[in-house]
Amino acid sequence: MAGDRCKGWSRKTVDNFGRLDIAFNNAGITRPPTRIQEIEEDAWERVIAVDQSSIFLRMKCEIRQMLTQSAGVIVNTASTAPFDPAPYKGSLYCGQERGHRADPDSRSRGNPG
């Protein structure tokens, strides 16, 4: 399960370096430009799993470790594509990328976004 892999990565970092001071999360895949009505559900789910869920799972483990240390910084990056999308071009990618931008400040405070 992806969550277990994330726990393992965080644990390995702490085992090797003693703590987790900074995390940089950047994940992204896309599909060929497709009209929304033509996007297959499995394609949508794969992009969401990689581009959003993976960052959520990483942050979950990173935050837990950083709270035990009372310090740490997380940097998440995402594409600017959703701010200037072209019609019928990348609707799947633009839609999910917007999810990265949902109130990032609340995440750093440990509050739901």
N, C-alpha and C positions, 0 to 999 in steps of 0.2 A: 504494500500500500504506500502511496506517495507520502503520507504523513509520517510513516515510520522511517522512510529514507531521510526526510527532513530532520527528524530527531537524531538520526545517526550522524548526519553532517554536522549539526550543532555540537553534539557530544564529541565528535572527532576533533573539531576545532578547539574546544576547551581542553581536551586531553593533550593536544599537541602544543598549544600556546598558552594555556592557563586561564584564558578568558576570551570572551567575544566582544570586542570593542566597537567594531563597525561591520555592518552588513550592507552589501550592494546587491539589490535584486533587479534583474532585467530579464524578462522572458518574452518571447514573441515568435509566433508562427502565423502564417496567414494562408489563405487559399486563393486561387485565381479569382479575379474580379467576377462577381456573380450577382445577379439580381436577387433580392431577398426572397422572393417567391420561388426561386430555383435552388436555394441553398438546402442541402440535405441535412437532416437533424444530426446525423453522426459527425458531419463536418463542423457544425456549430459546436457540438459538445467537445470535440477535440481541441478546437481553438480556445474555448473557455477554460478547459482543463489546463492547458499549457500556459495561456496568457494571464489568467486570473487566479485560478485555484492554486497553481504552483506558488505564486507570490503570497497568497493568503497563508498557505501552509508553512512556507519559510518564515514569514513574519511571526506567525504563532510561536514557533520554536525560538526564534531570535529574541522576541520580546520576553518570553519566559526566562531565558538565560540572562538577559540584560537586567531584568528586574531583580534577580538574585544578586547581581553585582552592583545594583543601584546606579548603573551607568551604561551607556551604549548609544550608538547612532545607527539608524537604518535609513538608507537612501534607496528609493524606488524610482526607476525611470520608466517612461512609457512614450509611445510615439505621439507626435503632434497631428497625426492623420485625422483624428475625429474632429479637429477644429477647422479643417478645410477639405471635407470629403467631396469627391466627385460623384455625380449621380451614377449609379450602377457599378461603380468601381470600388471594390474593397468594402462593401457594406458590412460584411461579416467582421472584418478586421477593425473597421472604424467603430462599430457598435461595441465590441468587447473592450477596445482600448479605452473607451470613455470610462469604463469601470475602474481603471487605475486612478482616475482623477477624483473619485468620490471622497471629498473632505479628508485629505491626507493628514491634516493637523490633528484631527480627532484620533487617528490611529496612533500617533506618537504619544498621546496622553493616555492610551489604553482604553479609550471610550469607543463604543460602536460607531462606525462611520455613517 
